[in-house]
Amino acid sequence: MPIRFPEPPAEVAQAAQPARPPRWKRLLRADYADPEMGGGMAVPPQPVFTAGLEQLLSAQEAEETVEGGPTWRFSRFDANGELGAFEVNPESRGGSSVAGGDDRFSAAIRDALAVAADDERVRGGDYEARLFRVPALYLLALWLHAAQQPDLFVPLHAVAGVETRTVYDQDSFLAALRDAAEGALSAYRDAERPDELGS
């Protein structure tokens, strides 16, 4: 079965709607997107699960590293026709909040999906596509989740001991992140002023 993205909750889709151009403009811009410039075809909305370093140290499964529900990432064209991205957080106080920025990941997401589709473990499964993020490690990965098969991961960029264009099983992926998390936490604890790390 093909890899599928879940539908965002109604309140998330509603919060995202004002930021999206009319459908005819999206279709027109997608038709005229320049593949040499990374293409303009947006990927479907993606749930983004954010993990913390402390949780990575003890977790045996990816779902144990995240707290609460996901945020949702959308791609869009701005008023100048530039492709950007924004994220909706349905758990913000006072209702869903929207934060925007440039779209540096849609092309990498499409590439990761293509790599995953060629993996024999994926071909026989029914996988839901998610994104897995560890801000402290500067990591974003495609997360393929299934009820009956082991979860799989494809990093969008090479960090924390993992490589792009590689499909990792959950055990090896979390083991690499666990080592990186231990190193990051050790550096943080040893620093005289931890707030200055990475500055």
N, C-alpha and C positions, 0 to 999 in steps of 0.2 A: 504494500500500500504506500501511497506517496506520503512524504512529510507534510504535515499540515500545521498551520498556525491557528491557535484558538481565537474565537471572536472576543473582542473586549466587552466588558460589561456595559450595559446601556448607559450608565452614568458617565463612564469613561468616554464612550463614543460621543455622547452629547457634549462633554467638555471639550473634546477635540474638534468638534464640527466647526466652530467659528473661525478656527485657524486654518481650515482647509479651503482651497479655492473651489469654485464650482466644478462639477464633474467634467464638463466639456473642456475646461481649461486644462485639467489634469490629463485627459486623454490626448489633447492636442500637443501638450508639452512632452508627453511620453513618446508620441509618434515622431517628434522632431528631435528627440534627445540624441546627442552625439556619443556613440559608443566609445570613441577615442578619448573622450573626456570623462569616462567612467560610467556613462549611461545616465539616463534620467528616470528610469523605471523605478518607482518606489516599491519597496517590499511591503507586505501586509503589516498591520500593527503587530508589535511584538511585546509580550510580557517580559519585563526585566526584573530578575531576582537578584538582590544584592546581599552578598555574604560578608561577614566580618572575620577578622583574623583570629580572634579567640575561638569562634565557632569552628573554624577550619581545623584547629588543632585536635579537636576531639570527635569531629563528625565522621561517621562511617558512610553516610549518604549525603548527596548534595542538598537534599531538602532539609537536612538537619542544620545546615549552615545559614539558612535565611530565616529572618523573623518577619512575621506579617505577610501581607499579600504583595504582589508585584506592582511596580509602576508600569506604564505602557508607553512604548516608543512609537512615534508616527513619523513618516517622511512627508515633506511638503515642499512646494515651490513658493518663494516669497513674491512680493509685488514686482520684483525685477526679473523674475523667472529663474532665480537661483535656487537650486535644491538645498533644502535645509531639513532639520529634524527638530522635533519637540517631544517632550515627555510629560505625561499626565500622571499625577500622583493622586489616586482616589482616596488616600487616607489622610490628606491634609486637613487640618482643622478649618472648619468653615466651608468645607467642600473641596472638590478636586482643584488642584493647582496645576498650572501649565508653565513649563520652562523650555525655552528654545535655544537653538544653536546651529552650527553648521552640520551638514550631514556627511561626516567622514567615515561612516560605517556601513551604509547600505550596500556599496559595492563589495565590501568584505563579507557581509552577510550572505549576499548572493553567491559569492565564491565558496564560502563554507558550506552552503546548501548543496552546491554542485559536487564538492568533494565528498560530502556525506552520502549523497545519492548513489555514488559509485561504490560505496562500502557494502560488502555482502551482508553484514549484520543489519544494515538498514533496509535492504531490499525486502527482507521477509518480515519486517515488523510494521507496527502502526505507531509512528512517532509523532509526538507533539513538539513543535519547535518553540523554544524559549531562548532568552539570553541570560547568561550567568555573569555577574559582575562582581569583582573584588576591587573596590577603589584603592585600597592601600597597596595593592600589587599592580595597579594600572592594567588590570586584566578585564577583557570582555571576550566571552566565548559563546558560540552557538551551543545550546543545551538541548539535546534530543531526549525527551522523556517518554517512557512507555510504561504501561501497567504490567505487561507480561514479559518484557525484555529488559535487560540491563540498560541503564542510561548511558548515553554517549556524548562526547564533547569535542568541538572543533574550535580551537582558539582563533580569534580574528587577527591577532598579532602575536609575535613571539616574545613572551615574557615569562618570568617565574618558572623557568625550566621546561616550558612547553613550546612546541613549534606550530606554525601555521600549516594549513593544508594537511593536517594529520588528525585522524579520528581516534580519540582516546576513550578507553573504557573508564568507567567511573573510578575504579580502584587506583589505576595508575595516574589519572588526572588529579584526584584529590591528594595522592601521595606527593606529587610534585608541588602542589600548592601548599601542602602542609609544611614541607621543607622551607619553602619561600616565606611562609607566614612566621615560622620560628625565627628565621633570620631577621625579618622585619621587626618583629616584637623585641628581639634581643637588642637590635640597634636602637629601638625606641627607648627601652629601659636603661640602656647605657649612656644615652645622650644626656648632657647637662641640661639642655633646653630642648626637649622632644618636639616642641611646637615649631622649631626651626628646621627639622629634618625635611629634606626635599626642597628647601627654599634656595 
